[in-house]
Amino acid sequence: MKKLLVFAVAAMVAGAAMATTAGSDDSTQGAYGDGWATGDDGAATGDAFGAWTVNSVQGSGFAGAFIAGASANGVDLGASSFGLYANPNTSGASVEALRDFNGAMLVGQVFSFTLGINWDSGSDGAKGFTLYDTIGTEIFNMNNGNSAVITYSGSSSGTMFANYGTTAMNVAITYSSATTIDVAANGRDGVETFNQSFTVANAPDSFRFYAYQMQAGDNAQPNFDDLNMTAAPIPEPATMGLLGLGALALVLRRKMRK
């Protein structure tokens, strides 16, 4: 019986350890010292994210990813940031930067980043962010097209922000329950705010930033930085006890079957 109890406690501790995947990354890390491309995998703290995959199509224009200097698009994201370009309009140029989390998000974790969008994308263009779940389904998107409006979509859709501005947007996505994510953000005019819940079937697992067929000019480029994943909350002692009893019951059941 002692061995069974030890096994149950060990399983409980291991589960808790797996629940604390956390970390941050930003454009100042050494992995991006020679630019930013597929395979780069920076980490400021922890190891919350996998390597980047950058896909670009030039069309008859230009597209790619780069490390931008301070206020490269007119929005202050600090000393540097990740930047995307894909222009001009009607050129077929596109770029996307995809990244997995190092494991699906656990309930209670928060993924956040800063995003700078200045000019709109121009006719036929778009830029934004998409969050995916474990089976690759899009569960949240924020998108800017040929106007000041930034739209959102997921289990519901509508206008996220309506005004131009050069304030950095701070976006925080909380996996608040097994069927819900909560998205909170400030607008680029420094006044608007957004707080919306979305229904999901599976845990968030990966994301991408993208741009395509934008109008020419540095101010049209989307920039982003300061990726962060919090640790999952540690269960209360009572919950930990229940988990331990559950693990013990499972072991006993298996033993009785032998």
C-alpha positions in Angstrom: 0.0 0.0 0.0 2.9 2.4 0.8 4.2 1.9 -2.7 0.8 2.7 -4.2 0.6 5.9 -2.1 4.0 6.9 -3.3 3.0 6.3 -6.9 -0.1 8.4 -6.5 1.7 11.3 -4.9 4.4 11.1 -7.6 1.8 11.1 -10.3 0.1 14.1 -8.7 3.4 16.0 -8.5 4.4 15.2 -12.1 1.0 16.4 -13.3 1.4 19.7 -11.4 4.9 20.1 -12.9 3.6 19.6 -16.4 1.0 22.3 -15.7 3.5 25.1 -15.3 4.8 25.6 -18.8 5.6 29.3 -18.8 8.0 31.7 -20.4 8.5 34.8 -22.5 10.2 35.8 -25.7 11.0 39.1 -27.4 12.9 40.4 -30.4 16.1 41.3 -28.4 17.0 37.7 -27.9 20.2 36.3 -29.4 18.3 33.9 -31.7 17.3 37.0 -33.7 20.7 38.7 -33.8 21.1 37.8 -37.5 17.5 38.6 -38.4 14.4 36.5 -38.0 13.6 33.4 -40.0 12.2 29.9 -39.9 13.8 27.8 -37.1 14.6 30.7 -34.8 13.6 29.9 -31.2 14.3 32.6 -28.7 13.4 32.7 -25.0 13.8 35.5 -22.5 12.5 33.3 -19.7 11.3 29.7 -19.7 10.5 27.8 -22.8 6.9 28.4 -23.5 7.2 28.4 -27.3 8.5 26.3 -30.1 10.5 27.5 -33.1 9.1 30.0 -35.6 8.0 29.0 -39.1 8.0 32.0 -41.5 6.2 31.5 -44.9 6.3 34.2 -47.5 5.2 34.6 -51.1 6.6 37.5 -53.2 4.1 37.5 -56.0 4.9 40.5 -58.1 5.9 42.5 -55.0 7.8 42.0 -51.8 7.2 39.9 -48.6 9.2 38.8 -45.6 9.9 39.0 -41.9 12.5 41.2 -40.1 13.6 42.6 -36.7 12.4 46.2 -36.7 14.0 49.1 -34.9 12.2 51.3 -32.4 8.9 52.8 -33.6 9.5 51.3 -37.1 5.9 51.7 -38.1 5.2 54.8 -36.0 4.1 52.7 -32.9 6.4 52.5 -29.9 7.0 48.9 -29.0 10.3 49.5 -27.4 13.9 49.1 -28.6 12.9 46.6 -31.3 10.1 44.3 -32.5 9.1 41.6 -34.9 8.0 43.0 -38.2 6.2 41.7 -41.3 6.0 43.2 -44.8 4.0 42.2 -47.9 3.2 44.8 -50.6 2.0 46.4 -52.7 -1.8 46.0 -53.2 -2.8 43.5 -55.9 0.7 42.0 -56.0 -0.2 38.7 -54.4 2.5 39.2 -51.8 1.9 37.5 -48.4 3.7 36.5 -45.3 2.8 34.6 -42.1 4.8 33.8 -39.0 3.6 30.7 -37.1 4.5 29.4 -33.7 3.4 26.5 -31.5 3.1 26.7 -27.7 5.3 24.0 -26.1 2.2 22.0 -25.2 -1.5 23.1 -25.3 -2.6 25.8 -22.8 -4.0 24.7 -19.5 -7.0 26.3 -17.9 -5.9 29.4 -16.0 -2.9 30.2 -18.3 -2.7 33.6 -20.0 -1.0 34.2 -23.4 -0.2 37.9 -24.1 1.7 40.1 -26.6 2.0 43.7 -27.8 0.9 44.6 -31.3 1.5 47.8 -33.3 -0.8 48.6 -36.2 -0.6 52.2 -37.7 -1.9 52.7 -41.2 -4.6 50.4 -42.6 -3.7 47.7 -45.1 -5.1 49.5 -48.2 -7.4 47.9 -50.8 -7.3 44.1 -51.0 -4.8 43.9 -48.1 -5.0 42.6 -44.5 -2.9 42.0 -41.4 -3.5 40.5 -38.1 -3.3 37.7 -35.6 -4.9 34.2 -35.4 -5.1 31.7 -32.5 -5.6 28.0 -33.2 -6.6 25.0 -31.0 -5.1 21.5 -30.8 -6.7 20.3 -34.0 -5.8 23.4 -36.0 -9.2 25.1 -35.8 -9.2 29.0 -35.8 -10.7 30.0 -32.4 -9.9 33.7 -32.5 -8.8 36.2 -35.1 -8.2 40.0 -35.1 -7.8 41.6 -38.5 -7.2 45.0 -40.0 -8.1 45.7 -43.7 -8.8 48.8 -45.7 -10.1 51.1 -42.9 -9.5 52.1 -39.3 -11.6 49.2 -38.2 -10.0 46.1 -36.5 -12.5 43.2 -36.6 -12.6 40.1 -34.5 -14.0 36.6 -35.1 -14.3 33.3 -33.4 -17.5 31.8 -31.9 -18.8 35.4 -32.5 -17.6 38.3 -34.7 -17.8 42.0 -34.9 -15.8 45.3 -34.5 -13.0 45.1 -32.0 -11.7 48.7 -32.5 -12.9 51.5 -34.7 -10.3 54.3 -34.5 -6.8 55.0 -35.8 -4.0 55.7 -33.4 -0.4 54.9 -32.6 -0.7 53.4 -29.1 0.6 49.9 -28.8 -2.1 47.3 -28.3 -1.7 45.0 -25.3 -3.6 41.7 -26.0 -4.2 39.1 -23.3 -5.9 35.8 -24.0 -7.0 33.7 -20.9 -7.9 30.1 -21.2 -10.5 30.5 -18.5 -12.3 27.2 -18.7 -12.3 24.0 -20.8 -14.8 25.6 -23.2 -13.9 29.3 -22.9 -11.2 31.8 -23.7 -11.4 35.5 -22.7 -9.7 38.1 -24.8 -8.9 41.6 -23.4 -7.1 44.4 -25.2 -6.7 48.2 -25.5 -7.3 50.1 -28.7 -4.6 51.9 -30.7 -6.3 55.3 -30.0 -5.5 54.9 -26.3 -9.2 55.0 -25.4 -11.0 52.0 -26.7 -11.0 48.7 -24.8 -12.1 45.2 -25.7 -13.2 42.3 -23.5 -15.0 39.4 -25.0 -15.4 35.6 -24.2 -15.4 33.0 -26.9 -16.5 29.4 -26.8 -13.9 26.8 -27.8 -14.0 23.0 -28.2 -10.3 22.4 -27.5 -7.3 24.1 -25.8 -5.3 26.9 -27.6 -2.2 25.4 -29.1 -0.6 27.7 -31.7 -0.8 31.1 -33.3 0.3 33.2 -36.3 0.8 36.8 -37.3 0.2 37.6 -40.9 0.1 40.3 -43.6 -0.8 40.3 -47.3 -1.1 42.8 -50.2 -0.7 45.8 -48.0 -0.2 49.3 -49.2 3.5 50.3 -49.5 5.2 52.2 -46.7 6.7 51.3 -43.3 3.7 52.6 -41.4 1.5 49.9 -43.0 3.6 47.1 -41.6 2.4 45.2 -38.5 4.9 44.9 -35.6 4.6 42.9 -32.5 6.7 41.8 -29.5 6.8 40.7 -25.8 5.3 37.2 -26.1 4.4 35.8 -22.7 2.8 32.7 -21.3 2.0 32.6 -17.6 2.3 29.5 -15.4 -0.8 27.5 -14.8 -2.3 28.1 -11.3 -1.3 25.6 -8.7 -4.3 23.6 -7.4 -5.5 24.3 -3.9 -4.4 21.7 -1.3 -7.9 20.2 -1.3 -7.9 19.8 -5.0 -4.4 18.3 -4.9 -5.7 15.8 -2.3 -8.6 14.8 -4.6 -6.2 14.3 -7.5 -4.0 12.1 -5.3 -7.0 10.0 -4.3 -8.1 9.7 -7.9 -4.6 8.5 -8.9 -4.6 6.0 -6.0 -8.1 4.7 -7.0 -6.9 4.2 -10.5 -3.9 2.2 -9.3 -6.0 0.1 -7.0 -8.5 -0.7 -9.8 -5.7 -1.8 -12.1 -4.2 -4.0 -9.3 -7.5 -5.7 -8.7 -7.9 -6.6 -12.4 -4.6 -8.5 -12.4 
